[in-house]
Amino acid sequence: EPEVTQTPSHQVTQMGQEVILRCVPISNHLYFYWYRQILGQKVEFLVSFYNNEISEKSEIFDDQFSVERPDGSNFTLKIRSTKLEDSAMYFCASSPLAGEHSNSYEQYFGPGTRLTVT
Amino acid sequence: AQKITQTQPGMFVQEKEAVTLDCTYDTSDQSYGLFWYKQPSSGEMIFLIYQGSYDEQNATEGRYSLNFQKARKSANLVISASQLGDSAMYFCAMSTNPGNTPLVFGKGTRLSVIA
């Protein structure tokens, strides 16, 4: 069964450093998302991406964040200058075009990247 | 704006018993979808079940069923015949039309299954 993959599984970085989190969505999916989950808290939406551009972003997704789909398979989240409060689990998710099947709204999540900022 | 409320921070259930995890939602949209995800201690998010707002029948997937009461804006997850492997965090989430929009999650319920 196809799945979303994410690398690395765990990233430790120093405050102020740039990090890039990588995701490979399911190949025929068209919508891509990044979510984050601070330890012990709920999952929060960061940004969605469709047709090579950001379709929606939350208040959390400020100028420190950027997303890119550099080729036909990868989807990346960059944090330019990490802060302590960026420590969280970051989930990538993808979904197919709505209407293709009954669960067209289902988003398939990757296993997550645990980011630790020290 | 959409909102998901899960009022049970933690639940215990005896193995082989059924358990209901509560979820209420708030939205002004007429068309929306409701989801349940399981998050074991390893951290991944596992999709369990989906209910569309226009679906007349409650969704079922194996031991999972969704008790959808539209007038009450509730979408409770029922797990039948609980197993030790069901111990995890459970998140209720929703998204609205059109198409593929971000999920809004609740705070989750931690389920512990006791042998």
Interface residues (C-beta under 8 A of the other chain):
Chain A: L30 Y31 Y33 Y35 Q41 K42 V43 E44 F45 S48 Y50 E56 S58 M89 F91 A93 S95 L97 A98 N103 S104 Y105 E106 Q107 Y108 F109 G110 P111 G112 R114
Chain B: G33 F35 Y37 G43 E44 M45 I46 F47 Y50 G52 F91 A93 S95 P98 G99 N100 T101 P102 L103 V104 F105 G106 K107 G108
